Amino acid sequence: MQKKSGLSMIIPIYNVEEYIEECLQSVIDSMEILPNVQIILVDDGSQDNSGYIAKKYAGAYSNFLYLLKENGGISEARNYGLEYVQYNYVAFLDSDDTIQKPFFNKIFKVLEDEPDMIIYDYVNVKEGSKPEAVKGMDFAEVLWTVQASAWNKVYKTSLFEHVKFPKDRIFEDVETIYKLLYYTNTYVYINEPLYTYRKNRKGSILSTLSSNINDIYSAMEEIYKFYSTKGALTGENQTGLCYQYVKLLCWSNMYRQLQFFKYNFWGFHLKMKETRLLLYDRFPEWKYNEHLNRNVLFFGERLGVDYIKKLDSIGKSISSTFYTTLYLVSKNRKRLS
């Protein structure tokens, strides 16, 4: 059935009574009198007062829909919400985050051009730190350099006829977003923060380190198989996926592994050796990747001018892993805190 013109927003809710009113109030403040907006509140079996607060807002605003389901995780909640979407565009908002006041006005102006996807910048907020503006894309003209977050984008609802959020693992956004790129022909990048992300909130999945951090490997391999099966792992898809393998597995994942192993440096080295071998197996020429070589600002700031050499040294030998890690920890002390 064809969807009506407008925007639906899905907000999964689970045990966020401390944050949910601020989240929902940000939606109301931004929404003003726009008629074609639907807010879907998916209560994923909350055990605190989150559901009560959500129902209160749903009772006060006619375009708010409250749904209750058994706890199944954020992917299940998002997929469940997608079944109730009325409009031809959909966005996701985490219930401990907020949107900026101009959000809906900015988005609706862009919707007139009917892009497949809209991408926007966001602000990281971490307790004890200054808010940090983050770009939604590394390079505005290269779709594959988009950040792997479901919540800093608006999508044509029809895209989710092809891809759903994977259940029972973390890094669900990574797998979903980079698969959706296959079906994305047009996009608009709004070079302005429209979303505020609460980073490392106590109790959030990614704030608690456990062996499930290795789900990132499954996510990347699922994306690789997805494009390989379709015969589409060529050209920009190959270049883009290679870039994300380096950025997500050799950089972001490296810090999580370091924190996870903590007092077991040998275990950390073996994990990064496995990562390095995987990268060489999937993309033997990764060191010549054009996006990697171009993004001196991101990698150079974190690893120094010889960042490709340093990336290659982690997991190469126990000594190279040790000395490179020592350098990176010293250089990026604030990012590790």
N, C-alpha and C positions, 0 to 999 in steps of 0.2 A: 504494500500500500504506500502511495506517495505521501511523503511528509509535508506538513505545512511549512511555510517560510517563517523562520525564526530561530531561536537558540534555546536549547535545553542544557541545563547544567546539572551534572550528577555529583552529589556530595556523599561519599561513603562515611559512615559514622560508627566509631567503636571506642567507647570509654574515653571520651574527650570532653567531659563536663567542664573542665577548666578553660577550654578554648572555644567551644562551639558557639557560644553567643557572640563572641567577637567575630567569628567567621561569618555567621549568618547576618549579623548587622552590617558587615562590609558589603554583602550582596545587596541588601536593601538600600543602603546608601548609594550604591552604584546604579541600581536598577531604575530608580526614579519612577517615571510613568510609562516606560517602554511596554507596549502591549504584548509583544511576541516573545516572551521569556517564560520558560518553565524551569522550576527548581525542584529537582528530585532528591529527596533525602532518604538514603538507604541505611537504615539502622541494622548493622550487622551483629545483632544480638548483644548490644551493650549491657554491661552489668552495673553501670553507674546511672547517673541522672541524664545522660546524653539523650536518650530516647524521649524522656519527658520534655526536655527543652526543645527538641526537634518537633515534637507533636504540637507544642505550644505555638511555634512559628507557623507550622502548617495550618493550624486552626485560624490564625490571624491573617494569613495571606492566601488568596484564592489560587494563585499560580504556584504555590508550594505543594508538593505531593510527598507524603510520608509513607515509607514502605518499611516493613519489619521482616527480617529473615533470620534464620539460624546462622550462627557465626560460621563463616567460611573463608574469611580473609578479604583483603581489599580487591583482589581480582574478581572474585565471585560477586562482590558487592557492585563493582562497576558493570560487570556483564549483566547482572540482574537489573540494574538501573537502565541499561540500554534497551531492555525490552519495553520500557514505558516511555521512551522518548517520543515526543509529539512533533518535533521540528526537524528541519533538514540539516541543522548544524548542532553539534554537541561539544561541550567542554567539561572538564573535570576539575573539581576543587577539593583538596584534602581538608578535612574538618578541623585541623589545627592550624590552617593557614588562612590568609585573607586575600581579597582582591582589592586593587586600587580603585578609588572613586571613579576615574574616567573609563573603567574597563568596558562597560556595555556600550557607551557612546562610541568609543574608539572601534570596538569590534563591529558594531552594526554599520558603521561607515564602510568598513572593508568588505563586509558581506555583500554589499551591492555589486562587487566585482565577481562574486561567486567562485572564489578559489577553493581548491580541495582542502587546503590547510592554512591556518594562520598561526604564526609563531611570534612570541613576544618575550621581551626581557623580564627579569624578575629581581627581587631583592632578597638576599639571604639575611635572616635575623637569627643570631645566636646569642644566648644569654652570656653577658659579660664582654661582648664584642660589639664593635660598631657595625651597623647595617652595611652590607656589601652589595652593590649593584652587579648583576651577572648578565652577560649577553646570552640571548637565546640561541645564537648561532656563532660559530667561530668566524665564518665567512658568509656574509649575507647572500652571495650568489651561488653558494654550494650547499644544496639541501642536505647532503650527507654529513655536514658539520653541525647539524642541529643537536641541541642537548637532548639527552635521552630521558626526558621527563614527560609524563602524560599531562601534567597540570599547567604547563606554559604554552598550551596550544588550543586552538579551536579546530574541529574537524567536520568535514561533511559526514553526516551520520551514515551515509551509504558505504563509507570506507570500512565500517565495522561489520558489513556483510561478509567481508573476506577474512578479517582478523579479529580474534578475541583475546582478552587478557589471559595469560596462562595461570592455572591454579596451582596452589601448594608449593610455591617457591617465591623467593624475593627476586628483585631485579626484573619484575614483571614489565615495568615500563620499557626497559632496554629492548627486550625481545619484541614487544608490541610496536613500539615506535619505528624501529628500523625495518620491520616487515611492512608496516603501513606505507613507507616511502616507495615501495614497489608500485603502489596504486595511486600515488600522488603525482599528478601531472602539473598542477599549478599551486603556487603558494605565495603568501604575502608575509613579509617580515616587518613587524612593528618594532622599531629601534627605540623602545621606551618600556620601562618597568610597569607592568600591569598586574603583577602578582607578588605577594610577599610569602616567602617560604620559611617556615620555622625549622631551622637546621638543628639536627642532633637533639631533638626533644626527648627528654627522659621518658622511657617507655615505648618510644617508636622502634620499629623493627631494626632500622639501620644504626640505631644508637647502641644496640646490644650485640656485641660481637659473638658469633658462634660459627660452627662449621658451615652453616647455610650461606656464609659469604661466598662459598664456592659455587653457588647457584649462578654466579656471573659467567662461569665457564659454560654451563649448560645453555644459558641464554645466547651467548655468542655463537656457540656451535649450532643451535637451532636456526639462527639467522643465516649462518653459512650454508646449512643444508637446504633451507628455504630457497635461497637464490640459486644454489647449484641445481636443485631439482627442476627449477623453472628454466634452466639454461641461461640465467640472467646474471651470472657472476662474471661480468665482463665490463670493460669501460669504466664509467663513473661508479657503478655499483661495486666493482672490485676495488677501485681506488678508495672509495668511501668506507667500505667495510674494513679494509686493511687499516685505514686511519683510526677507526674506532677500536679495532683489536689492540692497537698500540696504546691509545689513550685510556681505554677502559681496563684492559688487562695488565699492561705494563706500568701504568701510572696510578690510576685511582685504586685499582685492586692491590697494587704493591703496598700501599700504605695500610690498607685494611689487613693484609696478611701480616705485615710487620707488627701491628697492634695485637693481632690474634695470637701469633706465636710468642711475641714479647720476650720471654726468657729462653726461648728455644731457637737460637739462630740457625742451627743446622736444619731444623724443620722449615724455617723460612726460606733458606737457600734452596732446599729441594723443591719447594713449591714454585719458586721463581724460575728454577731450572726447567721444571715442567712447563711453565708458562712460555719461556723463551723458545723451547723446542716446538711447542704448539704454534707459535707465531711463525717460526721458520718453515714449519710444515705447510701451513696454510698460505703464507705469503713470503716466499723465499727472498723476494726483492724489496722487502718492507722498508729498508733504510733509504730507498730512493723515492718513497711516496711523496707526491707533490704537496699534499696538504700538510703532512708532517714537516717537511722541509720549509714550508712557507710559514708555519705557525711559530715563529721565533718568539713572539711576545709571550705566549702561554708556556711553552716548554723551556725557553731560555730563562725566563724568570724563576722557574722552579728547579731546573737542572744545570743551568749555565750554558755558555755558548756551544759547548761540545755535547749538547743534550742527546744526540743520536748515539754517540759513542757510549755515553753513560747508560742509556736505556739498554744497549746491547750488552753491557758488562754485568748487569744484574742477573744472576743465575748462570753466568758463563763458567766461573770457577768460584770456589769458596772465598779465595782472597779478593777477587774482583767484586764479588757480592758484598763482602765486608767493607772494603774501603769506599765503594760507591755509596752504600747505604749510610755509612758514617757521614759522608759529605752531605747527602740529601737530608738526613735528619737535622744536621747542623744548620743547613740553609733554609729548611722549611719548618722550623720549630713551632711557629705559630699555627701552621696548618695542622700539625699533629696534636696540638693541645685541645 
